[in-house]
Amino acid sequence: MKRLIAYYWLVLLCTLFSGCMKWEYGREESFSFPATAEGLFITNEGNFQYGNATLSYYDPNARTIENEIFYRANAMKLGDVAQSMVIRDGVGWIVVNNSHVIFAIDITTFKEKGRIVDLTSPRYIHFISDEKAYVTQIWDNRIFIVNPKRFEIIGHIQCPNMSMEAGSTEQMVQYGKYVYVNCWSYQNRILKIDTETDTIVDELVVGIQPTSLVLDKNNKLWTLTDGGYNGSPYGYEAPSLYRIDAERFAVERQFKLNLGDKPSEVQLNGTGDKLYWINDDVWCMDVESEQLPNTPFLPYSNTLYYGLTINPHNGDVYVADAIDYQQQGRVYRYSQTGELIDDFYVGVIPGAFCWK
């Protein structure tokens, strides 16, 4: 998720000089709870190089949480730094960054169905078809092309003006035959990829370090830039929220934030008409608004808001609190009007969510 540049130098060194992840095996557990039709997976990053990433599952109707479900179902640790997860056709794909692997699991039994290995430092996976997906990387100037059916790397997309020391590709959204991806670390671009030719056909310059990317109901891309940091060789500036027309691939509106702000986690509700993000507080605004909100949706209250998602079915807002990056994190569930509905503990550093 939101990692400091210095931290990622450690990731690079570990990738280059360490051996393969040593998987820790235990005893499988027969689950007594049902994996309901509607549920929420939480990927808990864990601490870098500790191999304590975990997967949690929350039932919003019963308001019950089950932790360590990957380990309990497979008798094997998930690995080091669980970055993200997506679901396609009943299979969950868990991207584990510093273990250089993507696990495929059955989303009912949570048992492993296969894995893609030998990735540099994967961040996100986006499916083009049943037999082709893109995998973005940190500290690699390539986007990997994989065949999910065969669990194989089948090619790469070379990213221009990017190096091992300066560059990462992050989140992906698709509009028509084009996939758009934000480039974060020491970068300031959104790339446009033709999925028929697997080539980058255009790029758009925004502010320093765009952190995340979504596509709303009006086919507008939204990204947040974090502005870098004081003393960065790449520069330091006030962050911004950008609205980009996907058809023209042009910036429509730039909403400037304050120097020193660290916004992240831009998200949409299920209907694609409300935008949410974290900037100490949790903020919300209509996608057609022409000005930033004056008051937050959820004020900061001695918390470390780190992950964010919106229930696509009823609009409930879930925000993860990393607390101190050491102990179990906590997830708070709020209604659309900001009323607390539930809260529960998950794993260490809950960073990303995936709706079943």
PyMOL commands that set and color helices and strands:
alter all, ss='L'
color gray80, all
select helices_A, chain A and resi 5-17+69-74+97-99
alter helices_A, ss='H'
color red, helices_A
select strands_A, chain A and resi 40-44+54-59+64-66+82-88+91-96+101-106+112-116+122-129+132-137+142-147+152-158+169-175+178-183+189-194+199-205+210-215+220-225+240-245+250-256+264-268+274-278+282-286+305-310+317-321+328-334+340-348+350-355
alter strands_A, ss='S'
color yellow, strands_A
deselect
rebuild
show_as cartoon
